[in-house]
Amino acid sequence: MKFIYTTVLCFLCYISFGQNLDPVAWTLSVEPTEESSIYNVIATASIDEDWVIYSRETEADGPIPTSYSFADSEAFELVEDYIESKEPHTAYSELFELNVSKFDTEVSLIQKVKLLGSTADIHASVVFMTCSGDRCLPPKEVMLQTKI
């Protein structure tokens, strides 16, 4: 009986370690611009080797596009739409059977905001999908926050 409990416990530990795969780490920072009261709110993804995330511009039948959004606030307003810090790599994907635009290693999503008061709490959300070789993880939402 002790053997069965030990085997089940080992199996449960194995399953739990397999589900902790997290190949993308996100940080949120703020940088002032040359314009008065305008700041760049920058969400930066650090992507593990052999993993990718996808651009905001993807085909309808392709991977989930990365999106960057903010909680409503009376302390700031969004200026224009966010941009990606670099051009994605576009190549044919056997996994999706079409051309996909993706990032590896690192990418930043940059949103300009106009500060309406003296300070602001920034609550941002990034939704993304990550893949490696022939497997993908389910889309994930990451909540980030910072202050100006």
C-alpha positions as CSV (number, residue, x, y, z in Angstrom):
1,M,0.0,0.0,0.0
2,K,2.9,2.4,0.8
3,F,4.3,1.7,-2.7
4,I,1.0,2.8,-4.3
5,Y,0.9,6.1,-2.2
6,T,4.5,6.8,-3.1
7,T,3.8,6.2,-6.8
8,V,0.7,8.4,-6.9
9,L,2.6,11.2,-5.0
10,C,5.5,11.0,-7.5
11,F,3.1,11.1,-10.4
12,L,1.3,14.2,-9.0
13,C,4.6,16.0,-8.4
14,Y,5.6,15.2,-12.0
15,I,2.4,16.6,-13.4
16,S,2.6,19.8,-11.2
17,F,6.1,20.5,-12.4
18,G,5.1,20.1,-16.0
19,Q,2.4,22.7,-15.7
20,N,4.7,25.5,-14.4
21,L,6.2,26.2,-17.8
22,D,6.4,30.0,-18.1
23,P,8.8,31.0,-21.0
24,V,7.8,34.7,-21.1
25,A,8.4,37.2,-18.3
26,W,6.9,40.7,-18.5
27,T,7.9,43.9,-16.9
28,L,6.3,47.4,-17.0
29,S,8.2,50.7,-16.9
30,V,7.6,54.3,-17.6
31,E,9.8,56.8,-19.5
32,P,9.2,60.5,-20.0
33,T,9.1,61.9,-23.5
34,E,10.2,65.3,-24.8
35,E,6.5,66.4,-24.7
36,S,5.2,67.8,-21.5
37,S,3.0,65.4,-19.5
38,I,3.4,62.6,-22.1
39,Y,5.0,59.3,-21.0
40,N,5.8,56.0,-22.7
41,V,4.4,53.1,-20.7
42,I,6.5,50.1,-21.8
43,A,5.6,46.4,-21.4
44,T,8.7,44.4,-22.1
45,A,8.7,40.6,-22.8
46,S,11.8,38.6,-22.0
47,I,11.4,35.4,-24.0
48,D,13.2,32.1,-23.3
49,E,15.4,30.5,-25.9
50,D,13.5,28.5,-28.5
51,W,10.2,30.2,-27.7
52,V,8.3,33.0,-29.5
53,I,5.3,35.3,-29.0
54,Y,3.3,36.7,-31.9
55,S,2.9,40.2,-33.3
56,R,-0.4,42.1,-32.9
57,E,-0.8,41.6,-36.6
58,T,-1.6,38.0,-37.3
59,E,-3.7,36.0,-39.9
60,A,-7.3,35.1,-38.8
61,D,-6.4,31.3,-38.9
62,G,-3.1,31.8,-37.2
63,P,-1.9,32.2,-33.6
64,I,-3.5,34.5,-31.0
65,P,-2.1,38.1,-31.6
66,T,-0.5,39.9,-28.7
67,S,-2.6,42.7,-27.3
68,Y,-1.8,45.5,-24.8
69,S,-4.6,47.3,-23.0
70,F,-5.2,49.6,-20.0
71,A,-7.8,49.9,-17.2
72,D,-9.9,53.0,-17.5
73,S,-8.5,55.9,-15.5
74,E,-9.3,59.6,-15.0
75,A,-5.6,60.2,-14.2
76,F,-4.3,59.6,-17.8
77,E,-5.5,59.2,-21.4
78,L,-4.0,57.1,-24.1
79,V,-2.3,58.9,-27.0
80,E,-2.5,57.1,-30.3
81,D,-2.2,53.3,-30.4
82,Y,0.6,51.3,-29.0
83,I,3.6,50.2,-31.1
84,E,6.0,47.3,-31.1
85,S,9.6,48.2,-30.4
86,K,10.9,46.3,-33.4
87,E,9.8,44.6,-36.6
88,P,8.7,41.0,-36.1
89,H,10.2,38.1,-38.0
90,T,7.7,36.9,-40.6
91,A,8.1,33.3,-41.8
92,Y,6.1,30.3,-42.8
93,S,4.9,28.2,-39.8
94,E,4.4,24.5,-40.2
95,L,2.4,24.6,-37.0
96,F,-0.2,27.0,-38.4
97,E,0.4,26.3,-42.1
98,L,0.7,30.0,-42.9
99,N,3.1,33.0,-42.6
100,V,3.3,34.3,-39.0
101,S,4.9,37.4,-37.5
102,K,6.7,36.7,-34.3
103,F,9.3,37.8,-31.8
104,D,12.0,35.9,-30.0
105,T,14.4,36.9,-27.2
106,E,12.7,40.3,-26.3
107,V,10.2,42.8,-27.5
108,S,8.6,45.9,-26.0
109,L,5.1,47.2,-26.4
110,I,5.1,51.0,-26.1
111,Q,2.0,53.1,-25.3
112,K,2.1,56.9,-25.0
113,V,-0.1,58.3,-22.3
114,K,-0.9,61.8,-21.3
115,L,-0.8,62.4,-17.6
116,L,-3.9,64.5,-16.5
117,G,-2.8,65.2,-13.0
118,S,0.4,65.0,-11.0
119,T,0.5,61.2,-10.6
120,A,-1.2,58.1,-12.0
121,D,-1.5,54.4,-11.1
122,I,-1.2,52.5,-14.3
123,H,-2.9,49.1,-14.6
124,A,-2.1,47.3,-17.9
125,S,-2.9,43.9,-19.4
126,V,-1.0,41.9,-22.0
127,V,-2.7,38.9,-23.7
128,F,-0.3,36.7,-25.6
129,M,0.3,33.2,-26.9
130,T,3.7,31.5,-26.9
131,C,5.0,28.6,-28.9
132,S,8.2,26.5,-29.3
133,G,8.8,24.2,-32.1
134,D,5.7,22.0,-32.5
135,R,3.9,23.0,-29.3
136,C,2.0,26.1,-28.0
137,L,0.8,27.1,-24.6
138,P,-2.7,28.4,-24.2
139,P,-3.2,32.2,-24.5
140,K,-2.3,33.9,-21.2
141,E,-3.2,37.3,-19.7
142,V,-0.6,39.0,-17.5
143,M,-1.6,42.0,-15.3
144,L,1.0,44.6,-14.8
145,Q,1.1,47.8,-12.8
146,T,3.3,50.8,-12.2
147,K,3.1,54.5,-11.2
148,I,3.9,57.8,-13.0
